Amino acid sequence: MAAIENTGVIDASTFREMQDELLIAQDLVQQGAVHAISYLLQHGCNEETAMQMLSSLRQNSSLIRMEAKRRGKPLFDHDQTTFN
């Protein structure tokens, strides 16, 4: 199963060595995080807003995991949260 690691700063050579699919996946993850944090900054970074966003993301992630598993290509067996 896949896991998301907080690796901090990665130098450019790391990205040069990535396969195309992994580079695209990394960009999608980064853009999702950029969008989420910018949304919180624009609308107020409070627990209620963050919990609503997290709930929506977890619902979508669950559906994506089910479809990926159905296709025989599971990535994660659970949400990658730092708390529950």
PDB file of N, CA, C and O in Angstrom:
ATOM      1  N   MET A   1       0.824  -1.187   0.000  1.00  0.00           N
ATOM      2  CA  MET A   1       0.000   0.000   0.000  1.00  0.00           C
ATOM      3  C   MET A   1       0.869   1.251   0.000  1.00  0.00           C
ATOM      4  O   MET A   1       2.002   1.238   0.481  1.00  0.00           O
ATOM      5  N   ALA A   2       0.327   2.314  -0.539  1.00  0.00           N
ATOM      6  CA  ALA A   2       1.042   3.588  -0.587  1.00  0.00           C
ATOM      7  C   ALA A   2       0.924   4.319   0.739  1.00  0.00           C
ATOM      8  O   ALA A   2       0.045   4.022   1.549  1.00  0.00           O
ATOM      9  N   ALA A   3       1.798   5.256   0.949  1.00  0.00           N
ATOM     10  CA  ALA A   3       1.756   6.115   2.130  1.00  0.00           C
ATOM     11  C   ALA A   3       2.278   7.486   1.734  1.00  0.00           C
ATOM     12  O   ALA A   3       3.122   7.611   0.847  1.00  0.00           O
ATOM     13  N   ILE A   4       1.770   8.504   2.397  1.00  0.00           N
ATOM     14  CA  ILE A   4       2.247   9.859   2.165  1.00  0.00           C
ATOM     15  C   ILE A   4       3.256  10.177   3.251  1.00  0.00           C
ATOM     16  O   ILE A   4       2.954  10.084   4.440  1.00  0.00           O
ATOM     17  N   GLU A   5       4.440  10.547   2.842  1.00  0.00           N
ATOM     18  CA  GLU A   5       5.500  10.896   3.779  1.00  0.00           C
ATOM     19  C   GLU A   5       5.740  12.396   3.724  1.00  0.00           C
ATOM     20  O   GLU A   5       5.747  12.988   2.644  1.00  0.00           O
ATOM     21  N   ASN A   6       5.935  13.007   4.870  1.00  0.00           N
ATOM     22  CA  ASN A   6       6.291  14.414   4.928  1.00  0.00           C
ATOM     23  C   ASN A   6       7.806  14.497   4.849  1.00  0.00           C
ATOM     24  O   ASN A   6       8.496  14.363   5.859  1.00  0.00           O
ATOM     25  N   THR A   7       8.314  14.717   3.662  1.00  0.00           N
ATOM     26  CA  THR A   7       9.760  14.685   3.452  1.00  0.00           C
ATOM     27  C   THR A   7      10.394  16.063   3.485  1.00  0.00           C
ATOM     28  O   THR A   7      11.611  16.181   3.348  1.00  0.00           O
ATOM     29  N   GLY A   8       9.598  17.104   3.664  1.00  0.00           N
ATOM     30  CA  GLY A   8      10.173  18.442   3.672  1.00  0.00           C
ATOM     31  C   GLY A   8      10.580  18.863   2.276  1.00  0.00           C
ATOM     32  O   GLY A   8       9.901  18.549   1.299  1.00  0.00           O
ATOM     33  N   VAL A   9      11.676  19.566   2.188  1.00  0.00           N
ATOM     34  CA  VAL A   9      12.150  20.084   0.909  1.00  0.00           C
ATOM     35  C   VAL A   9      12.860  18.978   0.132  1.00  0.00           C
ATOM     36  O   VAL A   9      13.755  18.305   0.643  1.00  0.00           O
ATOM     37  N   ILE A  10      12.437  18.815  -1.106  1.00  0.00           N
ATOM     38  CA  ILE A  10      13.069  17.849  -2.007  1.00  0.00           C
ATOM     39  C   ILE A  10      13.787  18.664  -3.075  1.00  0.00           C
ATOM     40  O   ILE A  10      13.220  19.619  -3.606  1.00  0.00           O
ATOM     41  N   ASP A  11      15.014  18.303  -3.393  1.00  0.00           N
ATOM     42  CA  ASP A  11      15.702  19.091  -4.423  1.00  0.00           C
ATOM     43  C   ASP A  11      15.229  18.670  -5.813  1.00  0.00           C
ATOM     44  O   ASP A  11      14.647  17.601  -5.997  1.00  0.00           O
ATOM     45  N   ALA A  12      15.495  19.537  -6.777  1.00  0.00           N
ATOM     46  CA  ALA A  12      14.979  19.356  -8.138  1.00  0.00           C
ATOM     47  C   ALA A  12      15.407  18.039  -8.773  1.00  0.00           C
ATOM     48  O   ALA A  12      14.685  17.500  -9.611  1.00  0.00           O
ATOM     49  N   SER A  13      16.554  17.517  -8.395  1.00  0.00           N
ATOM     50  CA  SER A  13      17.017  16.264  -9.006  1.00  0.00           C
ATOM     51  C   SER A  13      16.082  15.105  -8.688  1.00  0.00           C
ATOM     52  O   SER A  13      15.963  14.167  -9.478  1.00  0.00           O
ATOM     53  N   THR A  14      15.421  15.163  -7.542  1.00  0.00           N
ATOM     54  CA  THR A  14      14.459  14.120  -7.181  1.00  0.00           C
ATOM     55  C   THR A  14      13.333  14.062  -8.210  1.00  0.00           C
ATOM     56  O   THR A  14      12.921  12.980  -8.627  1.00  0.00           O
ATOM     57  N   PHE A  15      12.841  15.224  -8.614  1.00  0.00           N
ATOM     58  CA  PHE A  15      11.757  15.273  -9.590  1.00  0.00           C
ATOM     59  C   PHE A  15      12.233  14.866 -10.982  1.00  0.00           C
ATOM     60  O   PHE A  15      11.475  14.259 -11.738  1.00  0.00           O
ATOM     61  N   ARG A  16      13.460  15.186 -11.325  1.00  0.00           N
ATOM     62  CA  ARG A  16      14.001  14.801 -12.633  1.00  0.00           C
ATOM     63  C   ARG A  16      14.063  13.290 -12.791  1.00  0.00           C
ATOM     64  O   ARG A  16      13.942  12.768 -13.899  1.00  0.00           O
ATOM     65  N   GLU A  17      14.252  12.593 -11.683  1.00  0.00           N
ATOM     66  CA  GLU A  17      14.385  11.137 -11.713  1.00  0.00           C
ATOM     67  C   GLU A  17      13.044  10.403 -11.661  1.00  0.00           C
ATOM     68  O   GLU A  17      13.001   9.189 -11.865  1.00  0.00           O
ATOM     69  N   MET A  18      11.947  11.123 -11.390  1.00  0.00           N
ATOM     70  CA  MET A  18      10.635  10.485 -11.260  1.00  0.00           C
ATOM     71  C   MET A  18      10.081  10.070 -12.609  1.00  0.00           C
ATOM     72  O   MET A  18      10.296  10.739 -13.619  1.00  0.00           O
ATOM     73  N   GLN A  19       9.364   8.954 -12.609  1.00  0.00           N
ATOM     74  CA  GLN A  19       8.605   8.554 -13.793  1.00  0.00           C
ATOM     75  C   GLN A  19       7.483   9.568 -14.004  1.00  0.00           C
ATOM     76  O   GLN A  19       7.037  10.216 -13.058  1.00  0.00           O
ATOM     77  N   ASP A  20       7.032   9.700 -15.253  1.00  0.00           N
ATOM     78  CA  ASP A  20       6.002  10.684 -15.588  1.00  0.00           C
ATOM     79  C   ASP A  20       4.769  10.560 -14.702  1.00  0.00           C
ATOM     80  O   ASP A  20       4.265  11.564 -14.200  1.00  0.00           O
ATOM     81  N   GLU A  21       4.279   9.339 -14.506  1.00  0.00           N
ATOM     82  CA  GLU A  21       3.063   9.125 -13.725  1.00  0.00           C
ATOM     83  C   GLU A  21       3.234   9.613 -12.292  1.00  0.00           C
ATOM     84  O   GLU A  21       2.323  10.220 -11.730  1.00  0.00           O
ATOM     85  N   LEU A  22       4.391   9.352 -11.699  1.00  0.00           N
ATOM     86  CA  LEU A  22       4.652   9.781 -10.330  1.00  0.00           C
ATOM     87  C   LEU A  22       4.773  11.296 -10.252  1.00  0.00           C
ATOM     88  O   LEU A  22       4.289  11.906  -9.299  1.00  0.00           O
ATOM     89  N   LEU A  23       5.411  11.908 -11.240  1.00  0.00           N
ATOM     90  CA  LEU A  23       5.526  13.362 -11.271  1.00  0.00           C
ATOM     91  C   LEU A  23       4.145  14.010 -11.357  1.00  0.00           C
ATOM     92  O   LEU A  23       3.871  14.986 -10.658  1.00  0.00           O
ATOM     93  N   ILE A  24       3.277  13.469 -12.212  1.00  0.00           N
ATOM     94  CA  ILE A  24       1.910  13.985 -12.331  1.00  0.00           C
ATOM     95  C   ILE A  24       1.168  13.815 -11.010  1.00  0.00           C
ATOM     96  O   ILE A  24       0.486  14.737 -10.562  1.00  0.00           O
ATOM     97  N   ALA A  25       1.290  12.661 -10.389  1.00  0.00           N
ATOM     98  CA  ALA A  25       0.631  12.421  -9.104  1.00  0.00           C
ATOM     99  C   ALA A  25       1.132  13.399  -8.049  1.00  0.00           C
ATOM    100  O   ALA A  25       0.337  13.930  -7.273  1.00  0.00           O
ATOM    101  N   GLN A  26       2.430  13.642  -8.010  1.00  0.00           N
ATOM    102  CA  GLN A  26       2.993  14.594  -7.050  1.00  0.00           C
ATOM    103  C   GLN A  26       2.431  15.992  -7.289  1.00  0.00           C
ATOM    104  O   GLN A  26       2.097  16.698  -6.338  1.00  0.00           O
ATOM    105  N   ASP A  27       2.325  16.394  -8.555  1.00  0.00           N
ATOM    106  CA  ASP A  27       1.785  17.711  -8.865  1.00  0.00           C
ATOM    107  C   ASP A  27       0.334  17.819  -8.427  1.00  0.00           C
ATOM    108  O   ASP A  27      -0.069  18.843  -7.877  1.00  0.00           O
ATOM    109  N   LEU A  28      -0.459  16.775  -8.663  1.00  0.00           N
ATOM    110  CA  LEU A  28      -1.862  16.792  -8.242  1.00  0.00           C
ATOM    111  C   LEU A  28      -1.985  16.912  -6.731  1.00  0.00           C
ATOM    112  O   LEU A  28      -2.817  17.670  -6.234  1.00  0.00           O
ATOM    113  N   VAL A  29      -1.167  16.173  -6.000  1.00  0.00           N
ATOM    114  CA  VAL A  29      -1.188  16.242  -4.535  1.00  0.00           C
ATOM    115  C   VAL A  29      -0.803  17.641  -4.074  1.00  0.00           C
ATOM    116  O   VAL A  29      -1.471  18.220  -3.216  1.00  0.00           O
ATOM    117  N   GLN A  30       0.269  18.187  -4.638  1.00  0.00           N
ATOM    118  CA  GLN A  30       0.726  19.519  -4.239  1.00  0.00           C
ATOM    119  C   GLN A  30      -0.330  20.580  -4.550  1.00  0.00           C
ATOM    120  O   GLN A  30      -0.587  21.457  -3.725  1.00  0.00           O
ATOM    121  N   GLN A  31      -0.941  20.507  -5.732  1.00  0.00           N
ATOM    122  CA  GLN A  31      -1.957  21.491  -6.092  1.00  0.00           C
ATOM    123  C   GLN A  31      -3.198  21.374  -5.211  1.00  0.00           C
ATOM    124  O   GLN A  31      -3.828  22.381  -4.889  1.00  0.00           O
ATOM    125  N   GLY A  32      -3.550  20.155  -4.822  1.00  0.00           N
ATOM    126  CA  GLY A  32      -4.663  19.972  -3.890  1.00  0.00           C
ATOM    127  C   GLY A  32      -4.377  20.615  -2.548  1.00  0.00           C
ATOM    128  O   GLY A  32      -5.250  21.253  -1.958  1.00  0.00           O
ATOM    129  N   ALA A  33      -3.157  20.448  -2.067  1.00  0.00           N
ATOM    130  CA  ALA A  33      -2.769  21.056  -0.790  1.00  0.00           C
ATOM    131  C   ALA A  33      -2.739  22.578  -0.899  1.00  0.00           C
ATOM    132  O   ALA A  33      -3.208  23.273   0.003  1.00  0.00           O
ATOM    133  N   VAL A  34      -2.194  23.099  -1.994  1.00  0.00           N
ATOM    134  CA  VAL A  34      -2.163  24.546  -2.209  1.00  0.00           C
ATOM    135  C   VAL A  34      -3.587  25.100  -2.213  1.00  0.00           C
ATOM    136  O   VAL A  34      -3.864  26.118  -1.578  1.00  0.00           O
ATOM    137  N   HIS A  35      -4.485  24.431  -2.930  1.00  0.00           N
ATOM    138  CA  HIS A  35      -5.873  24.886  -3.003  1.00  0.00           C
ATOM    139  C   HIS A  35      -6.528  24.866  -1.620  1.00  0.00           C
ATOM    140  O   HIS A  35      -7.190  25.829  -1.233  1.00  0.00           O
ATOM    141  N   ALA A  36      -6.346  23.784  -0.882  1.00  0.00           N
ATOM    142  CA  ALA A  36      -6.978  23.660   0.437  1.00  0.00           C
ATOM    143  C   ALA A  36      -6.487  24.734   1.398  1.00  0.00           C
ATOM    144  O   ALA A  36      -7.288  25.355   2.096  1.00  0.00           O
ATOM    145  N   ILE A  37      -5.191  24.953   1.437  1.00  0.00           N
ATOM    146  CA  ILE A  37      -4.654  25.951   2.366  1.00  0.00           C
ATOM    147  C   ILE A  37      -5.058  27.354   1.946  1.00  0.00           C
ATOM    148  O   ILE A  37      -5.378  28.179   2.801  1.00  0.00           O
ATOM    149  N   SER A  38      -5.053  27.644   0.652  1.00  0.00           N
ATOM    150  CA  SER A  38      -5.472  28.973   0.206  1.00  0.00           C
ATOM    151  C   SER A  38      -6.956  29.204   0.497  1.00  0.00           C
ATOM    152  O   SER A  38      -7.358  30.323   0.814  1.00  0.00           O
ATOM    153  N   TYR A  39      -7.772  28.147   0.390  1.00  0.00           N
ATOM    154  CA  TYR A  39      -9.192  28.258   0.727  1.00  0.00           C
ATOM    155  C   TYR A  39      -9.358  28.611   2.202  1.00  0.00           C
ATOM    156  O   TYR A  39     -10.143  29.493   2.552  1.00  0.00           O
ATOM    157  N   LEU A  40      -8.613  27.918   3.063  1.00  0.00           N
ATOM    158  CA  LEU A  40      -8.694  28.203   4.495  1.00  0.00           C
ATOM    159  C   LEU A  40      -8.261  29.629   4.801  1.00  0.00           C
ATOM    160  O   LEU A  40      -8.881  30.298   5.628  1.00  0.00           O
ATOM    161  N   LEU A  41      -7.221  30.098   4.155  1.00  0.00           N
ATOM    162  CA  LEU A  41      -6.760  31.464   4.393  1.00  0.00           C
ATOM    163  C   LEU A  41      -7.789  32.486   3.918  1.00  0.00           C
ATOM    164  O   LEU A  41      -7.959  33.531   4.546  1.00  0.00           O
ATOM    165  N   GLN A  42      -8.466  32.193   2.829  1.00  0.00           N
ATOM    166  CA  GLN A  42      -9.466  33.117   2.294  1.00  0.00           C
ATOM    167  C   GLN A  42     -10.744  33.118   3.129  1.00  0.00           C
ATOM    168  O   GLN A  42     -11.338  34.175   3.341  1.00  0.00           O
ATOM    169  N   HIS A  43     -11.178  31.941   3.608  1.00  0.00           N
ATOM    170  CA  HIS A  43     -12.466  31.811   4.277  1.00  0.00           C
ATOM    171  C   HIS A  43     -12.371  31.703   5.792  1.00  0.00           C
ATOM    172  O   HIS A  43     -13.393  31.575   6.466  1.00  0.00           O
ATOM    173  N   GLY A  44     -11.199  31.751   6.318  1.00  0.00           N
ATOM    174  CA  GLY A  44     -11.026  31.652   7.767  1.00  0.00           C
ATOM    175  C   GLY A  44     -10.577  30.263   8.163  1.00  0.00           C
ATOM    176  O   GLY A  44     -11.266  29.269   7.934  1.00  0.00           O
ATOM    177  N   CYS A  45      -9.433  30.226   8.749  1.00  0.00           N
ATOM    178  CA  CYS A  45      -8.865  28.945   9.168  1.00  0.00           C
ATOM    179  C   CYS A  45      -9.372  28.639  10.571  1.00  0.00           C
ATOM    180  O   CYS A  45      -8.731  28.971  11.567  1.00  0.00           O
ATOM    181  N   ASN A  46     -10.533  28.001  10.627  1.00  0.00           N
ATOM    182  CA  ASN A  46     -11.103  27.640  11.921  1.00  0.00           C
ATOM    183  C   ASN A  46     -11.466  26.156  11.896  1.00  0.00           C
ATOM    184  O   ASN A  46     -11.514  25.532  10.836  1.00  0.00           O
ATOM    185  N   GLU A  47     -11.715  25.615  13.062  1.00  0.00           N
ATOM    186  CA  GLU A  47     -11.960  24.178  13.162  1.00  0.00           C
ATOM    187  C   GLU A  47     -13.184  23.749  12.361  1.00  0.00           C
ATOM    188  O   GLU A  47     -13.163  22.700  11.718  1.00  0.00           O
ATOM    189  N   GLU A  48     -14.240  24.539  12.392  1.00  0.00           N
ATOM    190  CA  GLU A  48     -15.464  24.152  11.684  1.00  0.00           C
ATOM    191  C   GLU A  48     -15.225  24.027  10.174  1.00  0.00           C
ATOM    192  O   GLU A  48     -15.620  23.034   9.562  1.00  0.00           O
ATOM    193  N   THR A  49     -14.587  25.019   9.586  1.00  0.00           N
ATOM    194  CA  THR A  49     -14.312  24.978   8.150  1.00  0.00           C
ATOM    195  C   THR A  49     -13.377  23.827   7.805  1.00  0.00           C
ATOM    196  O   THR A  49     -13.603  23.102   6.835  1.00  0.00           O
ATOM    197  N   ALA A  50     -12.329  23.664   8.601  1.00  0.00           N
ATOM    198  CA  ALA A  50     -11.371  22.578   8.352  1.00  0.00           C
ATOM    199  C   ALA A  50     -12.050  21.218   8.461  1.00  0.00           C
ATOM    200  O   ALA A  50     -11.779  20.335   7.648  1.00  0.00           O
ATOM    201  N   MET A  51     -12.920  21.032   9.438  1.00  0.00           N
ATOM    202  CA  MET A  51     -13.606  19.748   9.605  1.00  0.00           C
ATOM    203  C   MET A  51     -14.566  19.483   8.452  1.00  0.00           C
ATOM    204  O   MET A  51     -14.699  18.339   8.015  1.00  0.00           O
ATOM    205  N   GLN A  52     -15.243  20.524   7.948  1.00  0.00           N
ATOM    206  CA  GLN A  52     -16.119  20.356   6.790  1.00  0.00           C
ATOM    207  C   GLN A  52     -15.313  19.929   5.566  1.00  0.00           C
ATOM    208  O   GLN A  52     -15.721  19.035   4.823  1.00  0.00           O
ATOM    209  N   MET A  53     -14.175  20.570   5.365  1.00  0.00           N
ATOM    210  CA  MET A  53     -13.317  20.217   4.232  1.00  0.00           C
ATOM    211  C   MET A  53     -12.805  18.792   4.376  1.00  0.00           C
ATOM    212  O   MET A  53     -12.816  18.026   3.412  1.00  0.00           O
ATOM    213  N   LEU A  54     -12.356  18.433   5.573  1.00  0.00           N
ATOM    214  CA  LEU A  54     -11.826  17.093   5.810  1.00  0.00           C
ATOM    215  C   LEU A  54     -12.903  16.033   5.599  1.00  0.00           C
ATOM    216  O   LEU A  54     -12.634  14.982   5.018  1.00  0.00           O
ATOM    217  N   SER A  55     -14.113  16.303   6.065  1.00  0.00           N
ATOM    218  CA  SER A  55     -15.211  15.356   5.897  1.00  0.00           C
ATOM    219  C   SER A  55     -15.502  15.117   4.414  1.00  0.00           C
ATOM    220  O   SER A  55     -15.672  13.976   3.985  1.00  0.00           O
ATOM    221  N   SER A  56     -15.556  16.189   3.644  1.00  0.00           N
ATOM    222  CA  SER A  56     -15.808  16.069   2.208  1.00  0.00           C
ATOM    223  C   SER A  56     -14.690  15.291   1.518  1.00  0.00           C
ATOM    224  O   SER A  56     -14.954  14.419   0.691  1.00  0.00           O
ATOM    225  N   LEU A  57     -13.454  15.606   1.856  1.00  0.00           N
ATOM    226  CA  LEU A  57     -12.316  14.905   1.258  1.00  0.00           C
ATOM    227  C   LEU A  57     -12.321  13.427   1.609  1.00  0.00           C
ATOM    228  O   LEU A  57     -12.022  12.586   0.761  1.00  0.00           O
ATOM    229  N   ARG A  58     -12.660  13.104   2.851  1.00  0.00           N
ATOM    230  CA  ARG A  58     -12.666  11.700   3.277  1.00  0.00           C
ATOM    231  C   ARG A  58     -13.770  10.921   2.568  1.00  0.00           C
ATOM    232  O   ARG A  58     -13.577   9.753   2.229  1.00  0.00           O
ATOM    233  N   GLN A  59     -14.932  11.553   2.338  1.00  0.00           N
ATOM    234  CA  GLN A  59     -16.012  10.884   1.613  1.00  0.00           C
ATOM    235  C   GLN A  59     -15.573  10.580   0.179  1.00  0.00           C
ATOM    236  O   GLN A  59     -15.761   9.468  -0.315  1.00  0.00           O
ATOM    237  N   ASN A  60     -14.986  11.582  -0.479  1.00  0.00           N
ATOM    238  CA  ASN A  60     -14.511  11.368  -1.850  1.00  0.00           C
ATOM    239  C   ASN A  60     -13.396  10.332  -1.889  1.00  0.00           C
ATOM    240  O   ASN A  60     -13.368   9.486  -2.782  1.00  0.00           O
ATOM    241  N   SER A  61     -12.482  10.390  -0.932  1.00  0.00           N
ATOM    242  CA  SER A  61     -11.378   9.423  -0.885  1.00  0.00           C
ATOM    243  C   SER A  61     -11.891   8.003  -0.731  1.00  0.00           C
ATOM    244  O   SER A  61     -11.351   7.072  -1.329  1.00  0.00           O
ATOM    245  N   SER A  62     -12.927   7.838   0.065  1.00  0.00           N
ATOM    246  CA  SER A  62     -13.507   6.514   0.263  1.00  0.00           C
ATOM    247  C   SER A  62     -14.051   5.962  -1.054  1.00  0.00           C
ATOM    248  O   SER A  62     -13.837   4.796  -1.384  1.00  0.00           O
ATOM    249  N   LEU A  63     -14.752   6.807  -1.799  1.00  0.00           N
ATOM    250  CA  LEU A  63     -15.294   6.386  -3.096  1.00  0.00           C
ATOM    251  C   LEU A  63     -14.171   6.064  -4.085  1.00  0.00           C
ATOM    252  O   LEU A  63     -14.253   5.085  -4.826  1.00  0.00           O
ATOM    253  N   ILE A  64     -13.129   6.888  -4.091  1.00  0.00           N
ATOM    254  CA  ILE A  64     -11.991   6.646  -4.986  1.00  0.00           C
ATOM    255  C   ILE A  64     -11.302   5.341  -4.620  1.00  0.00           C
ATOM    256  O   ILE A  64     -10.950   4.561  -5.505  1.00  0.00           O
ATOM    257  N   ARG A  65     -11.101   5.088  -3.317  1.00  0.00           N
ATOM    258  CA  ARG A  65     -10.465   3.834  -2.882  1.00  0.00           C
ATOM    259  C   ARG A  65     -11.277   2.623  -3.309  1.00  0.00           C
ATOM    260  O   ARG A  65     -10.716   1.623  -3.756  1.00  0.00           O
ATOM    261  N   MET A  66     -12.610   2.709  -3.172  1.00  0.00           N
ATOM    262  CA  MET A  66     -13.456   1.584  -3.579  1.00  0.00           C
ATOM    263  C   MET A  66     -13.308   1.305  -5.069  1.00  0.00           C
ATOM    264  O   MET A  66     -13.203   0.148  -5.477  1.00  0.00           O
ATOM    265  N   GLU A  67     -13.298   2.360  -5.887  1.00  0.00           N
ATOM    266  CA  GLU A  67     -13.163   2.179  -7.337  1.00  0.00           C
ATOM    267  C   GLU A  67     -11.773   1.661  -7.697  1.00  0.00           C
ATOM    268  O   GLU A  67     -11.642   0.789  -8.556  1.00  0.00           O
ATOM    269  N   ALA A  68     -10.737   2.189  -7.052  1.00  0.00           N
ATOM    270  CA  ALA A  68      -9.374   1.713  -7.317  1.00  0.00           C
ATOM    271  C   ALA A  68      -9.240   0.238  -6.945  1.00  0.00           C
ATOM    272  O   ALA A  68      -8.593  -0.531  -7.656  1.00  0.00           O
ATOM    273  N   LYS A  69      -9.847  -0.146  -5.840  1.00  0.00           N
ATOM    274  CA  LYS A  69      -9.803  -1.550  -5.421  1.00  0.00           C
ATOM    275  C   LYS A  69     -10.558  -2.419  -6.427  1.00  0.00           C
ATOM    276  O   LYS A  69     -10.103  -3.507  -6.778  1.00  0.00           O
ATOM    277  N   ARG A  70     -11.721  -1.931  -6.891  1.00  0.00           N
ATOM    278  CA  ARG A  70     -12.500  -2.676  -7.878  1.00  0.00           C
ATOM    279  C   ARG A  70     -11.681  -2.906  -9.144  1.00  0.00           C
ATOM    280  O   ARG A  70     -11.789  -3.955  -9.779  1.00  0.00           O
ATOM    281  N   ARG A  71     -10.864  -1.923  -9.506  1.00  0.00           N
ATOM    282  CA  ARG A  71     -10.024  -2.032 -10.702  1.00  0.00           C
ATOM    283  C   ARG A  71      -8.738  -2.822 -10.450  1.00  0.00           C
ATOM    284  O   ARG A  71      -7.949  -3.047 -11.368  1.00  0.00           O
ATOM    285  N   GLY A  72      -8.536  -3.239  -9.201  1.00  0.00           N
ATOM    286  CA  GLY A  72      -7.326  -3.983  -8.873  1.00  0.00           C
ATOM    287  C   GLY A  72      -6.093  -3.112  -8.740  1.00  0.00           C
ATOM    288  O   GLY A  72      -4.972  -3.591  -8.912  1.00  0.00           O
ATOM    289  N   LYS A  73      -6.292  -1.823  -8.431  1.00  0.00           N
ATOM    290  CA  LYS A  73      -5.175  -0.889  -8.320  1.00  0.00           C
ATOM    291  C   LYS A  73      -5.267  -0.070  -7.033  1.00  0.00           C
ATOM    292  O   LYS A  73      -5.212   1.159  -7.079  1.00  0.00           O
ATOM    293  N   PRO A  74      -5.405  -0.738  -5.890  1.00  0.00           N
ATOM    294  CA  PRO A  74      -5.533   0.022  -4.646  1.00  0.00           C
ATOM    295  C   PRO A  74      -4.237   0.753  -4.296  1.00  0.00           C
ATOM    296  O   PRO A  74      -3.143   0.244  -4.542  1.00  0.00           O
ATOM    297  N   LEU A  75      -4.367   1.932  -3.730  1.00  0.00           N
ATOM    298  CA  LEU A  75      -3.210   2.706  -3.292  1.00  0.00           C
ATOM    299  C   LEU A  75      -3.143   2.790  -1.773  1.00  0.00           C
ATOM    300  O   LEU A  75      -2.127   2.441  -1.171  1.00  0.00           O
ATOM    301  N   PHE A  76      -4.210   3.247  -1.164  1.00  0.00           N
ATOM    302  CA  PHE A  76      -4.261   3.435   0.281  1.00  0.00           C
ATOM    303  C   PHE A  76      -5.355   2.548   0.857  1.00  0.00           C
ATOM    304  O   PHE A  76      -6.403   2.367   0.237  1.00  0.00           O
ATOM    305  N   ASP A  77      -5.117   1.997   2.034  1.00  0.00           N
ATOM    306  CA  ASP A  77      -6.176   1.216   2.674  1.00  0.00           C
ATOM    307  C   ASP A  77      -6.941   2.046   3.701  1.00  0.00           C
ATOM    308  O   ASP A  77      -7.946   1.586   4.243  1.00  0.00           O
ATOM    309  N   HIS A  78      -6.473   3.263   3.971  1.00  0.00           N
ATOM    310  CA  HIS A  78      -7.158   4.171   4.889  1.00  0.00           C
ATOM    311  C   HIS A  78      -6.694   5.599   4.608  1.00  0.00           C
ATOM    312  O   HIS A  78      -5.716   5.817   3.893  1.00  0.00           O
ATOM    313  N   ASP A  79      -7.408   6.567   5.180  1.00  0.00           N
ATOM    314  CA  ASP A  79      -7.038   7.970   5.000  1.00  0.00           C
ATOM    315  C   ASP A  79      -5.698   8.252   5.659  1.00  0.00           C
ATOM    316  O   ASP A  79      -5.363   7.669   6.690  1.00  0.00           O
ATOM    317  N   GLN A  80      -4.943   9.145   5.056  1.00  0.00           N
ATOM    318  CA  GLN A  80      -3.612   9.506   5.545  1.00  0.00           C
ATOM    319  C   GLN A  80      -3.708  10.743   6.438  1.00  0.00           C
ATOM    320  O   GLN A  80      -3.189  11.805   6.094  1.00  0.00           O
ATOM    321  N   THR A  81      -4.367  10.601   7.573  1.00  0.00           N
ATOM    322  CA  THR A  81      -4.522  11.719   8.497  1.00  0.00           C
ATOM    323  C   THR A  81      -3.459  11.662   9.581  1.00  0.00           C
ATOM    324  O   THR A  81      -2.921  10.599   9.892  1.00  0.00           O
ATOM    325  N   THR A  82      -3.166  12.829  10.153  1.00  0.00           N
ATOM    326  CA  THR A  82      -2.229  12.868  11.272  1.00  0.00           C
ATOM    327  C   THR A  82      -2.969  12.766  12.596  1.00  0.00           C
ATOM    328  O   THR A  82      -2.350  12.640  13.652  1.00  0.00           O
ATOM    329  N   PHE A  83      -4.283  12.819  12.538  1.00  0.00           N
ATOM    330  CA  PHE A  83      -5.147  12.585  13.701  1.00  0.00           C
ATOM    331  C   PHE A  83      -6.423  11.965  13.184  1.00  0.00           C
ATOM    332  O   PHE A  83      -6.655  11.941  11.976  1.00  0.00           O
ATOM    333  N   ASN A  84      -7.261  11.459  14.086  1.00  0.00           N
ATOM    334  CA  ASN A  84      -8.492  10.833  13.616  1.00  0.00           C
ATOM    335  C   ASN A  84      -9.689  11.634  14.036  1.00  0.00           C
ATOM    336  O   ASN A  84     -10.821  11.260  13.729  1.00  0.00           O
TER     337      ASN A  84
END
